[in-house]
Amino acid sequence: MSDVTDNTAHNQYELSIEGEIVFARYRRQPNAQGGDTVAILHVEAPVALRGTGASGRLMQGIIELARAKNEKLVPLCSYAAAWMKRHPETADLLA
């Protein structure tokens, strides 16, 4: 399991790396399959972590959490959408 956490107070997934936080803001709503549909609105990494794969690690952790919670994802953020497109094994999670 990854180190990605779901900070529900701030509606964002977070990954702490070397004292910096990579995050993805989201909007969640119930879906007909008994889980939630999570719209990923924005993914951001601090300048110090850009180009290190930190956002990709965050996305992988989001995928793991979504699978564990029976959630579907809507990647509205261009980074999240491109990442999921590059990882076709995540297609079953698309709402």
NUDRENKE-221740 format. One line per field, with one value per atom (N, C-alpha, C, O): atom name; x, y, z. Coordinates in nm, 4 decimals, always signed. Each point is the difference from the previous one (the first is absolute). Example, Ala and Ser with C-alpha at 12.3 -4.5 7.8 and 13.67 -1.06 7.14 Angstrom:
// residues 2
at: c(N;CA;C;O;N;CA;C;O) .
c1: c(+1.3190;-0.0890;+0.0900;+0.1036;-0.1386;+0.0820;-0.0770;+0.0509) .
c2: c(-0.5690;+0.1190;+0.1200;-0.0019;+0.1069;+0.1190;+0.1090;+0.1108) .
c3: c(+0.7800;+0.0000;+0.0000;+0.0665;-0.1385;+0.0060;+0.0730;+0.0169) .
//
This chain:
// residues 95
at: c(N;CA;C;O;N;CA;C;O;N;CA;C;O;N;CA;C;O;N;CA;C;O;N;CA;C;O;N;CA;C;O;N;CA;C;O;N;CA;C;O;N;CA;C;O;N;CA;C;O;N;CA;C;O;N;CA;C;O;N;CA;C;O;N;CA;C;O;N;CA;C;O;N;CA;C;O;N;CA;C;O;N;CA;C;O;N;CA;C;O;N;CA;C;O;N;CA;C;O;N;CA;C;O;N;CA;C;O;N;CA;C;O;N;CA;C;O;N;CA;C;O;N;CA;C;O;N;CA;C;O;N;CA;C;O;N;CA;C;O;N;CA;C;O;N;CA;C;O;N;CA;C;O;N;CA;C;O;N;CA;C;O;N;CA;C;O;N;CA;C;O;N;CA;C;O;N;CA;C;O;N;CA;C;O;N;CA;C;O;N;CA;C;O;N;CA;C;O;N;CA;C;O;N;CA;C;O;N;CA;C;O;N;CA;C;O;N;CA;C;O;N;CA;C;O;N;CA;C;O;N;CA;C;O;N;CA;C;O;N;CA;C;O;N;CA;C;O;N;CA;C;O;N;CA;C;O;N;CA;C;O;N;CA;C;O;N;CA;C;O;N;CA;C;O;N;CA;C;O;N;CA;C;O;N;CA;C;O;N;CA;C;O;N;CA;C;O;N;CA;C;O;N;CA;C;O;N;CA;C;O;N;CA;C;O;N;CA;C;O;N;CA;C;O;N;CA;C;O;N;CA;C;O;N;CA;C;O;N;CA;C;O;N;CA;C;O;N;CA;C;O;N;CA;C;O;N;CA;C;O;N;CA;C;O;N;CA;C;O;N;CA;C;O;N;CA;C;O;N;CA;C;O;N;CA;C;O;N;CA;C;O;N;CA;C;O;N;CA;C;O;N;CA;C;O;N;CA;C;O;N;CA;C;O;N;CA;C;O;N;CA;C;O;N;CA;C;O) .
c1: c(+0.0846;-0.0846;+0.0891;+0.1085;-0.1551;+0.0801;-0.0159;-0.0771;+0.1509;-0.0052;-0.0970;+0.0006;-0.0839;-0.0978;-0.1127;-0.0525;+0.0163;-0.1095;-0.1129;+0.0214;-0.1406;-0.1184;-0.0315;-0.0541;+0.0876;-0.0256;-0.1406;-0.0175;-0.0818;-0.1396;-0.0340;-0.0907;+0.1610;-0.0245;+0.0313;-0.0617;+0.1579;+0.0391;-0.0388;+0.0355;-0.1086;-0.0399;+0.1184;-0.0021;+0.1058;+0.1151;+0.0754;+0.0054;+0.0521;+0.0937;+0.1359;+0.0309;+0.0515;+0.1311;+0.1061;-0.0254;+0.1450;+0.1181;+0.1134;+0.0350;+0.0221;+0.1111;+0.1313;+0.0237;+0.0611;+0.1321;+0.1011;-0.0090;+0.1046;+0.1068;-0.0534;+0.0554;-0.1620;-0.0571;-0.0884;-0.0535;+0.0376;-0.0860;-0.1265;+0.0024;-0.1123;-0.1271;-0.0397;-0.0153;-0.0010;-0.0594;-0.1481;-0.0336;-0.0558;-0.1423;-0.0853;+0.0392;-0.1568;-0.1010;-0.1327;-0.0518;-0.0022;-0.1312;-0.1083;+0.0135;-0.1206;-0.1080;-0.1367;-0.0133;-0.0888;-0.1404;-0.0583;+0.0145;-0.0803;-0.0516;-0.1525;-0.0594;-0.0032;-0.1445;-0.0330;+0.0720;-0.1795;-0.0366;-0.0333;-0.0514;+0.0819;-0.0388;-0.0964;-0.0209;-0.0362;-0.1010;+0.0579;-0.0755;+0.2077;+0.0631;+0.0315;+0.0597;-0.0988;+0.0211;+0.1257;+0.0257;+0.0527;+0.1197;-0.0194;-0.1125;+0.2211;-0.0045;+0.0614;+0.0808;-0.1201;+0.0667;+0.0826;-0.0514;+0.1800;+0.0923;+0.0510;+0.0667;-0.0989;+0.0512;+0.1321;+0.0047;+0.1029;+0.1308;+0.0105;+0.0058;-0.0034;-0.0071;+0.1355;+0.0128;+0.0880;+0.1297;+0.1076;-0.0167;+0.1263;+0.1169;+0.1136;+0.0248;+0.0439;+0.1104;+0.1138;-0.0212;+0.1419;+0.1214;+0.0773;+0.0035;+0.0586;+0.0861;+0.1137;+0.0401;+0.0093;+0.1060;+0.1166;+0.0543;-0.0162;+0.1143;-0.0207;+0.0976;-0.2229;-0.0283;-0.0404;-0.0185;+0.0047;-0.0402;+0.1085;+0.1187;-0.1610;+0.0939;+0.0611;+0.0879;-0.1325;+0.0556;-0.0886;+0.0374;-0.1540;-0.0949;-0.0942;-0.0785;+0.0853;-0.0831;-0.1488;-0.0782;+0.0381;-0.1424;-0.0468;-0.1140;+0.2002;-0.0340;-0.0175;-0.0894;+0.1746;-0.0155;-0.1310;-0.0674;+0.0318;-0.1282;-0.1145;-0.0916;+0.0967;-0.1072;-0.0103;-0.1105;+0.2232;-0.0032;-0.0677;-0.0784;+0.1088;-0.0637;-0.1495;-0.0781;+0.0382;-0.1431;-0.0703;-0.1106;+0.1743;-0.0565;-0.0187;-0.1054;+0.2069;-0.0095;-0.1146;-0.0765;+0.0648;-0.1084;-0.1362;-0.0933;+0.0815;-0.1276;-0.0410;-0.1167;+0.2120;-0.0314;-0.0451;-0.0964;+0.1662;-0.0331;-0.1368;-0.0667;+0.0239;-0.1266;-0.1136;-0.1085;+0.1319;-0.1024;-0.0453;-0.1195;+0.2156;-0.0309;+0.0265;+0.0794;-0.1467;+0.0243;+0.0624;-0.0259;+0.1077;+0.0718;-0.0392;-0.0265;+0.0235;-0.0206;+0.1191;+0.0018;+0.0971;+0.1187;-0.0223;+0.0258;-0.0731;-0.0237;+0.1301;+0.0119;+0.0828;+0.1322;+0.0731;-0.0023;+0.0662;+0.0683;+0.1130;+0.0227;+0.0482;+0.1062;-0.0584;+0.0482;-0.1523;-0.0629;-0.0544;+0.0148;-0.0779;-0.0547;+0.1118;-0.0129;+0.1220;+0.1117;+0.0649;+0.0370;-0.0228;+0.0612;-0.0839;+0.0534;-0.1848;-0.0865;-0.0003;-0.0093;+0.0191;+0.0061;+0.1288;-0.0013;+0.1113;+0.1272;+0.0002;+0.0887;-0.1860;-0.0106;-0.1356;-0.0917;+0.0792;-0.1298;-0.0550;-0.1194;+0.2036;-0.0473;-0.0921;-0.0595;+0.0489;-0.0881;-0.1364;-0.0862;+0.0667;-0.1235;-0.1263;-0.1046;+0.1119;-0.1183;-0.0468;-0.1123;+0.1966;-0.0378;-0.0665;-0.0512;+0.0515;-0.0597;-0.1510;-0.0630;+0.0057;-0.1466;-0.0616;-0.1220) .
c2: c(-0.1181;+0.1181;+0.1244;+0.0005;+0.1013;+0.1227;+0.0876;-0.0308;+0.1380;+0.0954;+0.1140;+0.0996;-0.1128;+0.1037;-0.0048;-0.1067;+0.2240;+0.0100;+0.0832;+0.0831;-0.1071;+0.0745;+0.1011;-0.0354;+0.1599;+0.1081;+0.0526;+0.0953;-0.1586;+0.0351;+0.1414;+0.0624;-0.0108;+0.1365;+0.1035;+0.1064;-0.1384;+0.0919;-0.0503;+0.0620;-0.1747;-0.0589;-0.0168;+0.0438;-0.1088;-0.0252;-0.1243;-0.0321;-0.0359;-0.1078;+0.0643;+0.1002;-0.1579;+0.0584;-0.1087;-0.1125;+0.1502;-0.0849;+0.0881;+0.0989;-0.1348;+0.0757;-0.0627;-0.1195;+0.2035;-0.0437;+0.1049;+0.1167;-0.1589;+0.0885;+0.1320;+0.1066;-0.1148;+0.1176;+0.0856;+0.1012;-0.1402;+0.0725;-0.0831;-0.1224;+0.1890;-0.0685;+0.0129;+0.1103;-0.2253;-0.0075;-0.0260;-0.0828;+0.1521;-0.0191;-0.0013;+0.0487;-0.1063;+0.0001;+0.0383;-0.0729;+0.1851;+0.0429;-0.0784;-0.0338;+0.0057;-0.0791;+0.0464;+0.0772;-0.1277;+0.0150;-0.1403;-0.0722;+0.0333;-0.1365;+0.0021;+0.0880;-0.1885;-0.0182;-0.1482;-0.0725;+0.0259;-0.1421;-0.0425;+0.0788;-0.2055;-0.0538;-0.1178;-0.0478;+0.0025;-0.1054;-0.1370;-0.0909;+0.0737;-0.1287;-0.0207;-0.1011;+0.1945;-0.0147;+0.0655;-0.0027;+0.0611;+0.0729;+0.1469;+0.0497;+0.0182;+0.1415;+0.0217;-0.0801;+0.1884;+0.0482;+0.1202;+0.0930;-0.0958;+0.1039;+0.0728;-0.0590;+0.1870;+0.0836;+0.0595;+0.0727;-0.1040;+0.0558;+0.1342;+0.0070;+0.0997;+0.1355;+0.0612;+0.0755;-0.1077;+0.0672;-0.0814;-0.0394;+0.0143;-0.0670;+0.1008;+0.0690;-0.0612;+0.0965;-0.0556;-0.0609;+0.0836;-0.0349;+0.1281;+0.0891;-0.0785;+0.1148;+0.0057;-0.1024;+0.2199;+0.0197;-0.0964;-0.0558;+0.0364;-0.0862;-0.1445;-0.0726;+0.0290;-0.1391;-0.0188;-0.1133;+0.2207;-0.0132;-0.0705;+0.0286;-0.1209;-0.0759;-0.1194;-0.0660;+0.0370;-0.1115;-0.1235;-0.1036;+0.1134;-0.1115;+0.0038;-0.0928;+0.1983;+0.0099;-0.0003;-0.0660;+0.1386;+0.0043;-0.1365;-0.0395;-0.0313;-0.1353;-0.0947;-0.0846;+0.0982;-0.0814;+0.0335;-0.0887;+0.2170;+0.0410;-0.0654;-0.0556;+0.0622;-0.0599;-0.1506;-0.0532;-0.0155;-0.1438;-0.0277;-0.0941;+0.1761;-0.0162;+0.0275;-0.0673;+0.1658;+0.0289;-0.1198;-0.0356;-0.0263;-0.1192;-0.1112;-0.0636;+0.0403;-0.1031;+0.0287;-0.0901;+0.2149;+0.0364;-0.0181;-0.0502;+0.0909;-0.0126;-0.1467;-0.0337;-0.0528;-0.1435;-0.0551;-0.0761;+0.1146;-0.0507;+0.0471;-0.0701;+0.1895;+0.0580;-0.0159;+0.0542;-0.1285;-0.0186;+0.1340;+0.0233;+0.0642;+0.1313;+0.0039;-0.0778;+0.1686;+0.0296;+0.1381;+0.0849;-0.0620;+0.1263;+0.0743;-0.0605;+0.1922;+0.0894;+0.0956;+0.0954;-0.1189;+0.0855;+0.1294;+0.0051;+0.0981;+0.1287;+0.0782;+0.0799;-0.1019;+0.0624;-0.0601;-0.1215;+0.2057;-0.0498;-0.0966;-0.0968;+0.1211;-0.0929;-0.1356;-0.1029;+0.1018;-0.1262;-0.0755;-0.1219;+0.1936;-0.0646;-0.0609;-0.1127;+0.1865;-0.0515;-0.1192;-0.0970;+0.1026;-0.1099;-0.1266;-0.1082;+0.1223;-0.1178;-0.0541;-0.1211;+0.2080;-0.0453;-0.0798;-0.0978;+0.1394;-0.0717;-0.1316;-0.0830;+0.0633;-0.1218;-0.0659;+0.0119;-0.0809;-0.0584;-0.0993;-0.0300;-0.0214;-0.0919;+0.0688;-0.0657;+0.1980;+0.0751;+0.0294;+0.0610;-0.1030;+0.0352;-0.0483;+0.0638;-0.1738;-0.0505;+0.0927;-0.0138;+0.1081;+0.0933;+0.1265;+0.0803;-0.0622;+0.1213;-0.0047;-0.1013;+0.2120;+0.0091;+0.0295;+0.0116) .
c3: c(+0.0000;+0.0000;+0.0000;+0.0581;-0.1223;-0.0117;+0.1248;+0.0908;-0.0898;+0.1110;-0.0266;+0.0723;-0.1748;-0.0326;+0.1018;+0.0318;+0.0188;+0.0961;-0.0594;-0.0882;+0.1380;-0.0414;+0.1088;+0.1048;-0.1294;+0.0957;-0.0290;-0.0759;+0.1372;-0.0274;+0.0471;-0.0551;+0.1552;+0.0481;-0.1084;-0.0047;-0.0824;-0.1069;-0.1384;-0.1003;+0.0933;-0.1280;-0.0934;-0.1150;+0.1677;-0.0848;+0.0465;+0.1187;-0.2168;+0.0267;+0.0184;-0.0644;+0.1530;+0.0277;+0.0076;+0.0430;-0.0862;+0.0121;+0.0488;-0.0644;+0.1780;+0.0561;-0.0456;+0.0179;-0.0773;-0.0456;+0.0449;-0.0383;+0.1192;+0.0455;+0.0572;-0.0264;+0.1039;+0.0631;-0.0883;+0.0452;-0.1696;-0.0954;-0.0236;+0.0129;-0.0473;-0.0242;-0.1466;-0.0525;-0.0123;-0.1335;+0.0261;+0.0847;-0.1560;+0.0299;-0.1262;-0.1060;+0.1225;-0.1054;+0.0643;+0.0846;-0.1241;+0.0508;-0.0725;-0.1176;+0.1897;-0.0590;+0.0473;+0.0950;-0.1656;+0.0394;-0.0017;-0.0986;+0.2068;+0.0147;+0.0080;+0.0623;-0.1281;+0.0135;-0.0138;-0.0687;+0.1328;-0.0068;-0.1432;-0.0794;+0.0483;-0.1310;+0.0172;+0.1115;-0.2197;+0.0030;+0.0344;+0.0347;-0.0434;+0.0279;+0.1481;+0.0369;+0.0467;+0.1432;+0.0525;+0.1204;-0.2084;+0.0426;-0.0287;-0.0031;-0.0176;-0.0345;-0.1374;-0.0472;-0.0153;-0.1198;+0.0435;+0.0622;-0.0957;+0.0429;-0.1245;-0.0851;+0.0762;-0.1085;+0.0466;+0.0992;-0.1717;+0.0328;-0.0706;-0.1227;+0.2024;-0.0524;-0.0327;-0.0965;+0.1763;-0.0156;+0.0698;+0.1154;-0.1843;+0.0589;+0.0016;-0.0989;+0.2123;+0.0099;+0.0841;+0.1049;-0.1535;+0.0740;+0.0270;-0.0850;+0.2021;+0.0272;-0.1030;-0.0554;+0.0315;-0.0993;+0.0238;-0.0953;+0.2193;+0.0324;-0.0436;-0.0190;+0.0027;-0.0356;-0.1457;-0.0444;-0.0296;-0.1400;-0.0792;+0.0154;-0.1001;-0.0809;+0.0711;-0.0554;+0.1765;+0.0773;-0.0013;+0.0550;-0.1170;+0.0018;+0.1186;+0.0200;+0.0584;+0.1206;-0.0332;+0.0684;-0.1724;-0.0363;-0.0500;+0.0245;-0.0932;-0.0440;+0.1171;-0.0012;+0.1029;+0.1209;+0.0707;+0.0525;-0.0514;+0.0572;-0.0758;+0.0607;-0.1930;-0.0807;+0.0238;+0.0101;-0.0011;+0.0266;+0.1339;+0.0125;+0.0864;+0.1302;-0.0047;+0.0673;-0.1465;-0.0163;-0.0621;+0.0406;-0.1385;-0.0642;+0.1032;+0.0047;+0.0774;+0.1034;+0.0971;+0.0345;+0.0093;+0.0908;-0.0662;+0.0626;-0.1887;-0.0721;-0.0117;+0.0198;-0.0516;-0.0092;+0.1354;+0.0076;+0.0979;+0.1337;+0.0477;+0.0762;-0.1208;+0.0457;-0.1002;+0.0210;-0.1308;-0.1033;-0.0579;-0.0184;-0.0102;-0.0545;-0.1502;-0.0529;-0.0133;-0.1408;-0.0075;+0.0853;-0.1869;-0.0126;-0.1272;-0.1039;+0.1146;-0.1138;+0.0000;+0.0778;-0.1629;+0.0000;-0.0783;-0.1203;+0.1873;-0.0645;-0.0184;-0.0929;+0.1788;-0.0110;-0.1202;-0.0199;-0.0593;-0.1197;+0.0352;-0.0726;+0.1820;+0.0394;+0.0360;-0.0474;+0.1313;+0.0412;-0.1208;-0.0086;-0.0851;-0.1201;-0.0848;-0.0479;+0.0294;-0.0799;+0.0694;-0.0662;+0.1970;+0.0744;-0.0140;-0.0245;+0.0402;-0.0115;-0.1429;-0.0199;-0.0780;-0.1392;-0.0255;-0.0748;+0.1364;-0.0136;+0.0772;-0.0198;+0.1067;+0.0814;-0.0259;+0.0813;-0.1942;-0.0380;+0.1010;-0.0023;+0.0907;+0.1023;+0.1020;+0.0854;-0.0955;+0.0906;-0.0647;+0.0633;-0.1857;-0.0746;+0.0712;-0.0116;+0.0842;+0.0693;+0.1110;+0.0485;-0.0073;+0.1058;-0.0526;+0.0780;-0.2082;-0.0570;+0.0114;-0.0305;+0.0747;+0.0136;-0.1367;-0.0115) .
//
